Every structure is written in C-alpha cells, then in structure tokens.
C-alpha cells in the first residue's frame, strides 16, 4: 500500500516538473520525489503490510 502512495507522489512530482507549474517551496518536484522515496523505503522495510497471524499447524500426521 505504501508503494502505491509513493507512486502517486512520483506522478504528481512528474506532472509538476513537466508542466513547469509554479508551486510553493514545500511542493517542489525534488521534495515530492524525496517523499515518494520515503514511502517506497517504508514499503520495502515491511511497514504497513498489516498484521501477520501465525498459521496454526494441524496435529502430527
């Protein structure tokens, strides 16, 4: 899920860069790219993947 958030932020940064839109200092393409990389790094680290429940084994065969 966090990788999808990162991809959306990358797309927004790309659109701002391509259209040369004048934005506030907080929303420059570089700052959005860093935010996107942050979310992708969190995804790779396993954050936000949800709870994992251990599978129960059945008795011996």
Steps between C-alpha positions, in 0.01 A plus 500: 500500500781740579660433163175613334512823703859549389402443136223760522742752651751425222225562241410834657867603510537401133196701396624807688841464337370445145249784507747737673228596745600767751426361846584586859842409632362198687367332184801504270554190286816417697320506837219286360755256358661469843157438657429233237832330570418508871172315444663245271774442760234444765332248271827312448561501875168327557323786674128518432471147370239418761493252781631155431333223690703186550349204327396219728625161412280202521598209718760248400428286198 
